[in-house]
Amino acid sequence: MIFRIIYILSLLLFLPALASGKIGSSDYHINLVNVPELYQPLNGSADVTIRPEFSWIKEDGVVYHLQVSEFEDFSELNLEIENLEESLITPETVLEHDKTYYWHVRSSDGTEYSEWSDTWSFHTIKAIPEPPQLIYPENGANEIPKEFAFRFKPVDNAESYILYVSTNEEDFESLSDSLKVSALGHLDSIEGIKTYSEKTEYFWAMKAVNSAGFSKLSEIWSFTTQEAVTIIYESRNDLIELSIFPNPASDYIYISKLGMNEISAYNIFSFDGRNLSEFVPGINNPGQIILDLRNIPSGKYFINIYIDNSMITRGFVIQR
């Protein structure tokens, strides 16, 4: 009975070849090794780590051959590993930031290989930016005039910047003691208006920001004001006045804006740079946003608020 089944299966496999006249020809071959089904990174995925985990559906009795390339035709390889016994691997090879890669896999039973799987692509995450290099006011500067702009050297892969100004160097990044404002774009200065006390020492520093997160804090520089000084901090000609309350908050926080232009979007980040916006639903009313904070734990957070082409960053605390 078993031999009869084998015979029938053989006929089913070879009938197409018989009909085409290829039986016995040297160019005819039936490949019985299954093509792997890819699992992750998903096709077209973005913000993938530079040491991604590759996986596919595992089958018994085979080994695998993985190729990764920045070229869709795999003419040059960034990564190639053969004789993989498992279907999940995190290679030691580190890929480049902010680049598209292609990958595929084939399997082997020790005698022959399957066809290559489908080719999938992914795009790696941007590199976290380096801290900005401060330029002006110079460290230790005295008699700073009434109006000025903070100047710094732009960071190539930065999308925005956060400026910190405080009278307290020891607790420099605390939400209560520091002014935190943000400017969007590839800039070398941050402009706006804010009044500070005369003959007072202030400390300032900056962070660069992109979709990968926040840079480390730059060097902390100090300056002393000449008189009641107008500090420039917004990259706009008109002033934007925002009210965030209550702060600290418990379950809800209200963001109100004074002026003609509406708040178009917001992003919430933890102090370690994680974007938590998807966990914070909001109701966008004219001139006001109400944020539901019940899905994120107590702690300190940043919120980026977008109005026209400007982004303003504020800090807030969730306390329960």
PyMOL commands that set and color helices and strands:
alter all, ss='L'
color gray80, all
select helices_A, chain A and resi 2-20+277-279
alter helices_A, ss='H'
color red, helices_A
select strands_A, chain A and resi 38-40+45-48+54-56+63-69+79-84+88-89+100-108+120-124+133-136+141-144+147-153+160-166+179-184+189-190+195-196+201-210+213-214+221-225+229-232+241-245+252-258+265-270+282-285+288-292+299-307+310-318
alter strands_A, ss='S'
color yellow, strands_A
deselect
rebuild
show_as cartoon
